[in-house]
Amino acid sequence: MKKDLTLTLWLFALLLFGTVLVFFKQLTAAIYVNTLTIAIAVLLSTEER
């Protein structure tokens, strides 16, 4: 359970970092970070099944 919470917090932190990049006009980096975060989340969710 603790591992799931830690992983969720790391993924949330990555998404938050991507959002902060948007405010600093780093749109390309923000797209890469958010896409990578979503891809990791999808891979981890399919791996657990």
Buried (B, 14 or more C-beta within 10 A) or exposed (E): EEEEEEEEEEBEEBBEBBEEBBEEEBEEBBEEBBEEBBEBBEEEEEEEE
